Amino acid sequence: MSTFGNRLLHFLTSFPLPTMLPDDVLAFSPYQEETPQALLTQFASRYYADNRPRVALLGINPGRLGNGRTGVAFTDPVALTACEIPNELPQQREPSSQFIHEVIRAIGGPTVFFDNFYLGSLYPLVLLREGRNYNYYDSPTLTAALDPAIRVSLQLQVHDVGLRRDVAICLGRRNGEYFTRWNRELQLFDQIHILDHPRYLMQYKRRDLAAHVARYVNVLTGAIAL
């Protein structure tokens, strides 16, 4: 039987690597590596083994220390263990994952959260420049080079994986500017709620962490109630 999890695995493991990117940027797919692929498969079997359409929370592109290691968006090895997916990865925290999993706990835990929501990215592959995380919008030439692939990524996630189309949630204000533009052209979602990116909140607004978690919970619960 085709499930949300099966379709997600197909999308991520088959998404093509670019042949060459400008500005010395490199892309890699954690989903084609043995350990992340195995962990993602376990995760999808546990939390996405049904056909329920989910509300998407879409970030920029994955980072090397969270999704890049575990294969699961916004989920570092510590958070993956908390989701009852044992792993032998270095149990290091990643700020965006820490924030998102605070939100997950506040909503009721992984089962409740993933029954209703899907964590992903506009562009599903890790981007690195000089060994450090890089965003698809960090240079105009890179954005232009990835534009066709991001359009395909969005369309596949909506049509093939199976997302709710009445609403989506964008993580990151600048990410939201691009997402809004692509959505206007592709007509994928009826409305998009844009929230501050978890990494930004953890780096600059950590003192008000509880308030920002509450803001996320308010927006997310409102989305599933539509």
Buried (B, 14 or more C-beta within 10 A) or exposed (E): EEBBBBBBBBBBBEBEEBEEBEEEBBBBBBBBEEBBBEBBBBBBBBBBEEEEBBBBBBBBBBBBBBBBBBBBBBBBBBBBBBBEBEBEBEEEBBBBBBBBBBBBBBBEEBEEBBBBBBBBBBBBBBBBBEEEBBBBBBBEEBBEBBBEBBBEBBEBBBEEBBBBBEBBBBBBEBBBEBBBEBBEEEEBBEEBBBBBBBBBBBEEEEEEBEEBBEBBBEBBEEBBEE
